Each structure stands twice: as structure tokens, then as C-alpha cells.
């Protein structure tokens, strides 16, 4: 038997969906931001790949509003290999972001090169290029309603660049990993916030407290036109280069607790992010779970890269 939804209920349902989307956009995580940015900056600034003389493979899974159908989820995978003969690195990043009916996939290859400024100071630059695929399945909301009949499917090329000044104790960088010249997904409920130019500013400093203790304060600031400016501030305590405990505060009233375990080849991390003010939408909990896994390979595995 075919079921029908009364017009009034349909309007309320669609209004509720749009309301949730608009709330998420208002507090929106900037494009592909994540709580454990202090442990892997390469997706935000590919010049960061120059800091580790080993090749590595990194995966991140981020789930928000767990248990709610269509809740935001992100997956990021990146890998890089050093090119020691020219003080360079090369690799690729794959990103997949989904929220409700919207689905964005991005694939980029990057190359980075460093210039030695002093005994321990370097200036790194990077260039990345790839494509973005955007899909919005509006017909799944109501295929019988003309307003939701047409899906949106588009592909656009992508360019980006990054600059990073670093040593074995600190780094500071700026990057535009998604440089957009034309709009993408013009019918998007999120009003194209995914497809505007994103500017990432980041830095960290490793404080050596002795053989068994190190402390790393770090920050990440992201700016996108038309999206609220967001800055992150974190501190991580490392014990015996094996376990790390950290906390991150985000200026949109969110905090995260972070724990990571390190070995010569592997790093496993978990973070739990939660709202500290009005980030709960009615009975929807805006908490976010995030898991990261890194595998390192190369000739310098005894040097665990805490930056």
C-alpha cells in the first residue's frame, strides 16, 4: 500500500530538515577541520609533510551526532613519501564528507619542497592539485515535489598552496588548500560554504621537559568568507614518547579531550568533542567522536615525530 504524507506535515518535515541544516551551517566546522589537527596537519597544509623524514599513511574518521540518520561524518586519508635528495616530499590526500543529502569527495596530489635557512630552521612550500565531486540528492527528500526533483552533481578542479616555517621544535604556517575560482553546488542548502576559499593558519611549539615529559601547545585558525571565524587552541602532554593527553578549545564553544598512543611505527588517537554552551540543538547532542591511525615507515623510525 502506498503511503501519503499530508501537505501540512510535509511542510513541517522539510522545514525541520532545513532548520537542522542551517543550525549546523551556523556552527559549521570549517571545511574538513578536526580535533586532532595537532598530530597531522598535512590535509590542512601539505607543507607539513616536510617535518617528518619518514613516509607515513594517515587515516581519520569523524562522526557527529552518533545515532542520528544522516548526521555529519568525515573520512580523511593522506599519505606522503620523503624525497631526501631535494629536501622534498610528495603524496596525496583523499577527503570524503557527508551530511544528510550532501556528499563531497575531494582528491588531491601534492608536492612540497624546503629551503634550509639556518642549522635547524627551514622554510617549506607546497602545491596541491586535484578535483572535487559534489552530490546533493534532493530527490530523496520527496521525489514527487518539483522543488526537490532535481539532484545536483558537479565536478570542479582544485588548486592549493601552503607555506610553513619550521624547525625540530616548532612550526608556523599558512595555507589555502582549497582555492576555488567558481561556485560549486549552487543549489546546496549550505549555500556553498564548502566551496569558498579556506585559509588555514596553524602553529605549534614542543617544550622539552626532560627525558620523560614533553608539552606541545598548538593552534589552528580557519577563515572562510561568510562563515564564522573559528580558532582552536590545544595543549598536549606527552609521557615517555608513548602516550599523550590533550585538550582542545574551539572558539565556537566546543571542547575536546584527546588521547594518543605512540610506537615507532604506529600512532593511535581518539578524541571526544562536545559543546560547552548552546551547541546542543534541542535534544540533539552535538558531541563528536574522532579516531585516527598513523603508520610510519622509513629509515628514521627511532625518531618519533611529536610535532
C-alpha positions as CSV (number, residue, x, y, z in Angstrom):
1,X,0.0,0.0,0.0
2,X,1.3,3.4,-1.0
3,X,1.6,5.8,1.9
4,X,0.9,9.5,1.7
5,X,2.1,12.4,3.8
6,X,-0.3,15.2,4.4
7,X,0.8,18.6,2.9
8,X,1.0,20.3,6.3
9,X,3.1,17.5,7.8
10,X,5.3,17.5,4.7
11,X,6.0,21.3,5.0
12,X,6.8,20.8,8.7
13,X,9.1,17.9,8.0
14,X,11.0,19.8,5.2
15,X,11.2,22.9,7.4
16,X,12.7,20.8,10.2
17,X,15.3,19.4,7.9
18,X,16.3,22.8,6.6
19,X,16.4,24.1,10.2
20,X,18.8,21.5,11.3
21,X,21.0,22.1,8.2
22,X,21.0,25.9,8.9
23,X,22.0,25.3,12.5
24,X,24.8,23.1,11.5
25,X,26.0,25.7,9.0
26,X,25.9,28.4,11.6
27,X,28.2,26.5,13.9
28,X,29.8,24.7,10.9
29,X,33.1,23.1,11.2
30,X,35.2,24.8,8.6
31,X,35.9,22.7,5.6
32,X,37.5,19.4,7.0
33,X,38.6,20.7,10.4
34,X,39.2,18.1,13.0
35,X,40.1,17.9,16.7
36,X,43.4,16.1,16.3
37,X,44.9,18.7,13.9
38,X,48.0,19.0,16.2
39,X,49.1,15.5,15.2
40,X,48.7,15.6,11.4
41,X,48.5,18.9,9.6
42,X,49.1,17.6,6.1
43,X,45.4,17.8,4.9
44,X,45.3,21.4,6.1
45,X,48.8,22.4,4.9
46,X,50.7,19.9,2.7
47,X,54.0,21.7,3.6
48,X,53.7,19.9,7.0
49,X,54.7,16.7,5.3
50,X,58.3,18.0,5.3
51,X,58.6,17.8,9.1
52,X,58.8,14.0,9.2
53,X,61.7,12.3,7.4
54,X,59.7,9.1,7.3
55,X,56.9,8.3,4.9
56,X,53.5,7.8,6.5
57,X,49.9,6.8,5.9
58,X,47.2,8.5,8.0
59,X,43.5,7.8,8.3
60,X,40.9,9.8,10.2
61,X,37.2,9.0,10.9
62,X,35.0,11.7,12.4
63,X,31.4,11.1,13.4
64,X,29.0,13.7,14.7
65,X,25.5,13.2,16.3
66,X,26.0,9.5,16.6
67,X,22.8,7.5,16.2
68,X,21.0,10.1,14.1
69,X,20.4,9.1,10.5
70,X,22.2,11.5,8.0
71,X,24.4,13.0,10.8
72,X,27.7,14.6,9.6
73,X,30.6,12.3,9.0
74,X,34.1,12.8,7.6
75,X,36.8,10.5,6.4
76,X,40.3,11.7,5.5
77,X,43.2,9.6,4.2
78,X,46.6,11.0,3.4
79,X,50.0,9.5,2.6
80,X,53.4,11.0,1.8
81,X,56.9,9.9,1.0
82,X,60.1,12.0,1.6
83,X,62.4,12.9,-1.3
84,X,65.5,13.4,0.7
85,X,67.8,14.2,-2.2
86,X,66.0,17.5,-2.8
87,X,64.6,18.1,0.8
88,X,61.1,17.5,-0.5
89,X,58.1,15.3,-0.1
90,X,55.2,14.2,-2.2
91,X,51.9,12.5,-1.5
92,X,48.1,12.5,-1.8
93,X,45.1,13.3,0.2
94,X,41.5,11.9,-0.1
95,X,38.7,13.5,1.7
96,X,35.0,12.4,2.0
97,X,32.4,14.5,3.8
98,X,28.7,13.6,4.1
99,X,25.8,15.4,5.8
100,X,22.3,14.4,5.1
101,X,21.7,14.6,1.3
102,X,25.0,16.3,0.6
103,X,28.2,14.4,-0.3
104,X,31.6,15.9,-1.1
105,X,34.6,13.9,-2.3
106,X,38.0,15.5,-2.9
107,X,41.2,14.0,-4.2
108,X,44.5,16.0,-4.3
109,X,48.1,15.2,-5.1
110,X,50.8,17.5,-3.6
111,X,54.5,18.3,-3.8
112,X,56.4,20.1,-1.1
113,X,60.0,21.5,-1.0
114,X,62.0,23.0,1.8
115,X,64.8,25.5,1.9
116,X,67.3,25.5,4.8
117,X,67.6,28.9,6.4
118,X,69.9,28.0,9.3
119,X,71.2,24.9,11.1
120,X,67.8,24.0,12.3
121,X,65.3,26.4,10.6
122,X,63.6,25.6,7.3
123,X,61.1,27.2,5.0
124,X,58.7,24.8,3.3
125,X,56.3,25.5,0.4
126,X,53.8,23.2,-1.1
127,X,51.5,23.0,-4.1
128,X,48.5,20.7,-4.5
129,X,46.1,19.9,-7.3
130,X,43.1,17.7,-7.7
131,X,39.3,17.7,-8.1
132,X,36.2,17.9,-6.1
133,X,33.0,16.0,-6.7
134,X,29.8,17.3,-5.2
135,X,26.4,15.4,-5.0
136,X,23.2,16.6,-3.4
137,X,20.4,14.0,-3.6
138,X,17.4,16.3,-3.2
139,X,15.1,13.7,-4.8
140,X,15.4,11.5,-1.7
141,X,13.6,14.1,0.3
142,X,10.5,13.9,-1.9
143,X,10.7,12.8,-5.5
144,X,7.1,13.9,-6.1
145,X,7.7,17.5,-5.2
146,X,9.0,19.6,-8.1
147,X,11.1,21.7,-5.7
148,X,13.1,18.5,-4.8
149,X,13.0,16.7,-8.1
150,X,16.5,17.5,-9.5
151,X,19.7,16.3,-7.9
152,X,22.9,18.2,-8.1
153,X,26.0,16.5,-9.4
154,X,29.1,18.6,-10.2
155,X,32.9,18.2,-10.6
156,X,35.4,21.0,-10.3
157,X,39.2,21.2,-10.4
158,X,41.0,22.3,-7.3
159,X,44.3,24.0,-6.6
160,X,46.0,25.0,-3.4
161,X,49.3,26.0,-1.8
162,X,50.9,26.2,1.6
163,X,53.9,27.8,3.4
164,X,55.4,26.6,6.6
165,X,58.4,27.9,8.7
166,X,59.7,25.1,11.0
167,X,62.5,23.5,13.0
168,X,62.7,20.4,15.2
169,X,60.9,22.3,17.9
170,X,58.2,24.4,16.3
171,X,56.2,25.2,13.1
172,X,54.0,28.1,11.9
173,X,52.2,28.0,8.6
174,X,49.5,29.4,6.4
175,X,47.7,27.5,3.6
176,X,44.9,27.7,1.1
177,X,44.4,24.0,0.3
178,X,41.1,24.6,-1.5
179,X,41.4,27.5,-3.8
180,X,38.0,28.0,-5.6
181,X,37.6,30.3,-8.6
182,X,33.9,29.4,-9.4
183,X,31.0,28.3,-7.3
184,X,30.0,24.6,-6.9
185,X,26.8,23.1,-5.8
186,X,24.7,26.3,-6.3
187,X,21.5,24.5,-5.0
188,X,23.2,23.5,-1.8
189,X,21.3,24.1,1.5
190,X,24.7,25.0,2.9
191,X,25.0,27.9,0.4
192,X,28.3,26.7,-1.0
193,X,30.3,27.1,2.2
194,X,32.2,24.0,1.3
195,X,33.4,25.6,-1.9
196,X,34.7,29.0,-0.9
197,X,38.4,29.7,-0.3
198,X,39.5,28.4,3.1
199,X,42.5,30.0,4.8
200,X,44.3,27.9,7.5
201,X,46.7,29.4,10.0
202,X,48.5,27.0,12.3
203,X,51.4,26.6,14.7
204,X,52.9,24.5,17.5
205,X,55.8,24.5,19.8
206,X,57.4,21.5,21.5
207,X,58.6,22.1,25.1
208,X,61.1,19.6,26.3
209,X,60.6,18.9,30.0
210,X,63.2,16.3,30.2
211,X,63.6,12.6,29.2
212,X,60.1,11.6,30.1
213,X,57.9,14.7,29.6
214,X,57.2,17.0,26.7
215,X,54.4,19.5,26.3
216,X,53.1,20.8,22.9
217,X,50.8,23.9,22.8
218,X,49.3,24.3,19.3
219,X,46.7,26.4,17.5
220,X,44.6,26.3,14.3
221,X,42.6,29.2,12.9
222,X,40.4,29.0,9.8
223,X,38.8,31.7,7.9
224,X,36.2,31.5,5.1
225,X,34.2,34.4,3.8
226,X,30.6,34.2,5.0
227,X,31.4,31.5,7.7
228,X,32.1,32.4,11.3
229,X,35.8,32.7,12.1
230,X,36.9,29.7,14.2
231,X,40.2,29.3,16.2
232,X,41.4,26.3,18.1
233,X,43.8,26.2,21.0
234,X,45.2,23.0,22.4
235,X,47.8,21.6,24.8
236,X,49.2,18.1,24.7
237,X,51.3,16.4,27.4
238,X,53.5,13.5,26.2
239,X,54.8,11.0,28.6
240,X,57.9,8.9,27.7
241,X,57.0,9.5,24.0
242,X,54.5,6.7,24.4
243,X,51.2,8.3,25.5
244,X,49.8,11.8,25.0
245,X,46.9,13.5,26.8
246,X,45.5,16.7,25.4
247,X,42.6,19.1,25.4
248,X,41.4,21.5,22.6
249,X,39.2,24.5,22.9
250,X,37.3,25.9,19.9
251,X,36.0,29.4,19.9
252,X,32.5,28.3,18.8
253,X,32.1,27.0,22.4
254,X,33.3,23.4,21.8
255,X,36.0,21.5,23.6
256,X,37.7,18.1,23.0
257,X,39.6,15.6,25.1
258,X,42.3,13.8,23.2
259,X,44.4,10.7,23.9
260,X,47.0,9.1,21.7
261,X,49.4,6.1,21.9
262,X,52.7,6.1,20.0
263,X,55.1,3.4,18.9
264,X,57.9,3.5,16.3
265,X,55.5,2.5,13.5
266,X,52.0,3.4,14.8
267,X,50.1,6.2,16.4
268,X,46.5,5.7,17.5
269,X,44.4,8.6,18.6
270,X,40.9,9.2,19.9
271,X,39.1,12.5,20.7
272,X,35.7,13.3,22.1
273,X,34.4,16.8,21.2
274,X,31.4,18.4,23.0
275,X,29.6,21.7,23.2
276,X,30.1,23.9,26.2
277,X,27.3,26.4,25.7
278,X,24.3,26.4,23.2
279,X,25.8,23.7,20.9
280,X,23.0,21.2,21.7
281,X,20.2,21.5,19.2
282,X,17.1,20.6,21.3
283,X,17.6,17.0,22.2
284,X,20.3,16.5,19.6
285,X,23.7,16.1,21.2
286,X,26.4,17.8,19.2
287,X,29.2,15.6,20.5
288,X,31.7,14.2,18.0
289,X,33.8,11.1,18.1
290,X,37.1,11.0,16.1
291,X,39.6,8.2,15.6
292,X,43.0,8.5,13.9
293,X,45.5,5.9,12.9
294,X,49.0,6.6,11.5
295,X,51.6,4.1,10.1
296,X,55.1,5.4,9.6
297,X,57.8,3.7,7.5
298,X,61.3,4.8,6.5
299,X,64.9,5.0,7.9
300,X,64.3,7.1,10.9
301,X,61.7,5.2,12.9
302,X,63.6,5.7,16.2
303,X,62.8,9.4,15.9
304,X,59.1,9.7,16.9
305,X,57.8,12.9,15.4
306,X,55.8,14.7,18.2
307,X,55.4,17.8,16.1
